[in-house]
């Protein structure tokens, strides 16, 4: 095929499966083990992944302590930009994408951090733009409530606009550093933003030179109508939650179809559905490993993970082996809420079964099998134009991350579906994205 997949390696500390840390091929202390992250980052780079992706939140999740005490993901772990800056020193080509919230940050500080990461990594930074919806996060920032969906996305639109404006503070050739004349930078190549909007008033300029990539790559994961509109306006990659080809294809066409109003080329947005893969030399061995993982899920943990992904609804009054009650949409991620409710109805799943499904793959797509089965499945999505690649979510790390890199990547390469060498030095070059021209050069 002339078109090839783009792949992101999405790292939770010990893996995406809630019981991952109990697996013998997982790193139990991964949440504070820098050597672990160095190893898996280098493995992903050898496999030619486009980027590493790190999610984040601004709180330890509120939940039943009996459940939280059995989980790694939402308790305590490295802050992503600090970790990605360290990984920039031990890698050279793979992209480094981290999450930062527009709800509990200020545009100037965030623009400065990502511009710095882009320079430190020589053009490999990516920003996963999210809004925050957990009550525990609001409580950590002096808020009495979580802002509603419309408020959060209104702020996010303006936040992204301001950040991009700040990244244009300096022309690419502003810093002449002429020792003979004594001129360090050209004054007319520095620009004040002077933004005044509904949410922010920011003068500028940014005190970091223009990023190597112009702008770090903008990543998003919105499934709601507001989230899709934000993605159409700003996103260059999307991590989507869809569980089947028809839903993924409808989303793909919808978001890309919205881009024309922002004068954007649909090819400049890569949609990467999340997929959790357990792969082995045979279907039977993969099924055995998958079933072993599932058996390690405590039912209360599964229920709490499900509750969190549904926006914090209280499931404790309902029987574990009963159906999921009808709940109105919450103030949390609509993409997750809608896909989980649809899956429960479509497959007639109980709360216990739905909790196991969500705890296993965080509500994302999941497959287990031999190399051919996994590669066939990924190719079917790609051939149907339901995606531009995948956000690969290893259920336990390093074990399944190693297996995917050693087994699935060579099969995708053999089929011509994935690169054998990086196309360029920056994340933009490898994703096939243009380098943005400064707004001041356009005048």
N, C-alpha and C positions, 0 to 999 in steps of 0.2 A: 504494500500500500504506500502511496506517496505521502499520505499524512501519517504522523506518528503520535503516539500517546505522550501526554505530559504526566509526570508522576510526582506526588508529594509524599514524603515520609512523615507521618503524624505521630510524634512521640509523646505518649504519657509516660511517666517515670518507669514503671515496671511493665507497662502495656495497657491496652484499652479494656481488657476483660477485668471485671471488678475483683476477681480472685487471682489475677495474674501473679501477684507477688508470692503466692503459695506454690506456683509451678517450679519444679526443680531447675528449669532452664531460664528462669527469670533472675534478675539482680535485685535482691530484696531491699537493699539500701539505696536503690537507684535515685530516690528523691534528693539525696545529698551527696551523690557520688559522681564527681566530675569526670573521673576516669571512665566510668560507664558511658557517659554522654560522648566523650571523645571517641570511644570505640565504635559506638553505633553511628555517629556522624561520619566517620571515616568509611565504615561499611557501606552506608548509603551513597557516599561519593564514589566509591569504587564501582558501585552498581549503576552509576550515572543518573541517579534521581535528580529531578529539577531542583527540589528544595526540601529542607527540613522545616517542619511546622510545629510550633509549640503553642498550645492553648494556655489560657490563664484566667484567673478570677481574682477578685479583691477581698476574699474572705474564706475562712473555713466554713464549709457548708453547714447550715442549720439542719439537723436531722436527729433521729433517734441515736443517742450516743452508742448504743449497742451495735448499731449498724455502722456508724462512722468509724468506730474503733477497729473495724475489720476491713477498712478500705484505705488505699494509699492516695488515690488521685486527688481528692479534694481536702487533704489535711494540711500538709506542709511540704513545700518543694521550692526549687530555685525560681527566682524571678526571671522571666524569659529574656529580656534584653541584656541583662548581665551575663546569663549563660550563653546567649548567641554571640556576644562579643568575645567570650573565651573561645568558643568553637571556631570563630573566624581565624584564630591564630593557628589552628591545627588542620584546617581544610583550605582549599584554594579555588574550587569551582562551584560547589553546591550552594544553592540559595539558602538564606537564613531568615525565616519568617516567624515573627512573634506577634502575639495578641496584645493589644492595648486598647482600653475602653475609652470611648468618647464621653462617657457619663461621668467618670471620676478622674479625668485628666484635664489639663489646659492645653490648648493647641500649641502655644509657644514651646512649652517644655517637651511635649511629645515630638514636635517637628525637630527639635534640637537633638533628641536622643536617636531618632531614626536616621537623621542626616549623619550623625557621628558613626552609627553602625555601618552605614553605607560606605563611608570613607575607610573605616577600620577594615572592612571586608573587601575593599576594592570593587564595590558595585554589586553586592550580593544580598542587600537587605530587602525585606518585605514586611509590610505592616498589615496585620489582620485587624481590620476595623470592626469593632463590636460595640453594641450598647449593652448595659448591664441591667439585669432584671431580678437579681436575687435580693430579698430583704436583708440578708446578712451583710451584703455589700453596702447597702444604703446606711446601715447602722454604723459601719466603720468610717463613714465620711460625714457624720453629723446630720444625716437626713432622717426624717421621721417616716418617710414612705419612699417607695420606688416610683420614679416618674412614670407616667403612663406611656403607652407605646408611641403615640403621636408626638409627645414631648421629646422622648428619647431620640426619635428619628429626625425630628426637626433640628435638634441640637447637633446630631451626627452629620447632617448635610452641611450645615454651616461650619462645623469643626473641620471636615475634610477640605472644604473650600479655603479656609484660613491656612491650614497646614500646607496645602499646595502653594498658596501665595507666599508663605514664608520660605519654602524651598526655592523660590525664585528670587530671593532677596539679593543674590549676587549673580552677575553674569558669569558664564563659564570661564571667561578670560579676565575676570576682575583683578585677580592677584598676579601682578606682573613681577613682583619681588626683584626689582632692578637695583642691585647693590651699588651700581655706579652713580645713578641719579639720586638714589635714596628713596625712591618711590616704591612702597610696598603694594598698594592697590590703587586702581583708578577710581577716584571719587564718583565719577558719573556712571560707573558700573555697579554701584550699590543702590538699592531701591527700598524705600519705605512703603510698607503695605497700607498703613492707615485704614484698616478695616473697622467698620462700625456696623454691627448687625443686631439681630434680635437677642442673640446669646453672648456675643463676644465683641470686645473692643480691643484691637491689637494693633500697635503702631509698627513694630518691626524696626529695622531688619533683623533677621536671624543672625546670631553670632557664630554660625558655622557656614563655611563655603557651600555653594550649590552641590548637592549630592552627585556622586559619580554617575548615577543612572538618570540624572535630572530629578526624577522623583523615585524613591524606593517603590517597588511594586506594591500596588494596593490590592489587598485580599479582603473578601467579605463572605458572609455565610447566611444572608437573610433569606427566609422563605416566605415571609408575609408580603403583602402588597407594598408596604413601605420599604421593606428590606429589598425587594426586587427593584424598586425604583432607585434606591440608593446604589445598588449594584450596577444598574444600567448607567448611572451617572459617573461613577468613580471606579468600580472594581475592575481589576485586570485578571483576577482569578477568583473563583467561587468554590467553596467547599460545601456541596449540597447534600441533603439527607435522604434522598429518594431511594425507594426499596425495589422498584421495578422499572422496566424500560418505558412503558407508556407514561407514567408519572414523570420520569426523568426527562423524557423527550418533550413533554408539554412544558415543563419548566424551562428547559433549554431554549425552546423556540420563543417562549414568552419573554424571558429576560433579554435575549439577544434582539428580539423584535422591538424592545423599548429603547435601544441604544441610538436609533436614528435621530430621535428628538434632541439628543445631546451631541449630535454631530460626531458620533463615534462609530468605528468599524467593528462589526460583530466578531471579526477574527482577532480583535485585540482584547478579547475576554475569554479566558479558559475556564470551562466549568468542569469541576473535578468531584464527582460524588464520592462520599466516604465509603470505604469497603474494608471489612475486617476479614482477613484470610488466615485459615489454618491449612497449610499445605504439607504434604508428605510424599514419599515415593509412591504411595498407592492410596486409592480412595479409602480402603479399610483402615490404614494406619492413621490417616487424617481424621476419620470419624472417631477412632479410638482416642486420639488426643483431644478432639473437640469435646467428646462426652466426658472425658476426665475433667476438663476445665469447668464444664457446666455443673458437674457434681460438687464442685468446691464452692458454689454460690450459696451463701446462707439466705434462706427465704426472706428474712427481714431486710437484709441488704438489698436484695432484688427489689423489694417493695419500695424502699427508700430511694433507690436510684430512679425507679419509675416515677415516683412522686415528684422528684426534682425535675425530671425531664418534662413533666406535665405542668410545670410552673409552680410547684409547691402545694398541690392539692393534698389534702389529708386522706390517705387511703386506709389508715389504721382501723376505722370502724367497720370495714368491709371484709368479708371472708376471703382468704387467700385463694381458695379454689372456686370463687364465684366470679361472675363477669365484671368487667370494668364498668362502673356506673357512668351515666351521662353527666358530663361536666361542661359548663360553658367555657369558651376560650378564655385563657388566663392572660395576664399582663406579661408573660414570659415569651420565649421564642415560639412563634406561630408555626414555623417550619417543623420543629420537633413535635409540637402538640398535634398538629394535623396528621403527620405521617404515623405517629404512634396510635392515635385513635382509629385511623383508617385500617391499620394492620390488625388491631384488636377485633374490629368488626368483620374484616375480611376473613380472618382465620379462626374466629370464634375462640379467642384465647382468654384464659382466666387471668386474674391478677398475678398469680404465682408464675404462670407461663410467660406473661408479658414482662414481668420483672426479670425473669431469667434471660429473655431475649434482649431487653434493654441493657441489663448489666453486662451481658456478653459483648455487645458491640455498640453500646451507647446509643441505641436506637438507629444505628446506621445499617447499611447492607452487610450481610455476612455470608461467607461461603467456606465450606471445608471440602477438601478432596485432593486428588493427585494433581500433578502438574498440568496435564492435558485438560482436566475438568476446569481448573481455575483459569487457565489461559483462554479456553473456549468461552467461558462466561464473560471475562473482561472484553474479549474481542467482539462478542455479540452486542454489548452495549455500545462499544466504539463504532462498530459498523452501522449501527442504527442511528448514528448521529444523536445519541442521547447524552453524550459527554465528549469532552476533549482529552480525557484521561481519568485518573483516579487519585484520591487522597487515601493512601494505603495506611491502615490502622492496625499494626501488629497486635494481636491479642496478648502476647507476652513477649518481653524483650530481655535479653537479646535473641532468644531462641527462634521465635517465628520471624523476626526481622531478618536474621541470618538465612533462614530457610527460604523466605521469599526472594531474597537477593541471589541466593545460590541456585534456586530451582526455577522460579517463575521468570525472573528477568532474562536468563538465557533463552527460554522458550519464546518470550515476546520478541527478543532480538532476532531469533531464527525466523520468525514469521514476518519480520520487517515492520513490526508494530512499535518498536522502541529503539532509541539511539544506541550506538556502540561507543560513540565519543561525544563529548560536549561540543555544541556548535560555537560557543563563545566563552568569554571570560566573566560576563555579568549575568545576573538572573534574567534580566530583560532579553538579552541575546539568546539565552537558552530557551526561554518561553516563546520566542518569536514576537516580542513586543517592541514597538518603536520607543526611542528615547524622547520624552516630551521636550518640546521647544519652550523656552521661557516665554512667559506672557509679554515680557518687555522686548523680546526679539521680534514678536509678531507685529508690533506697532510700526 
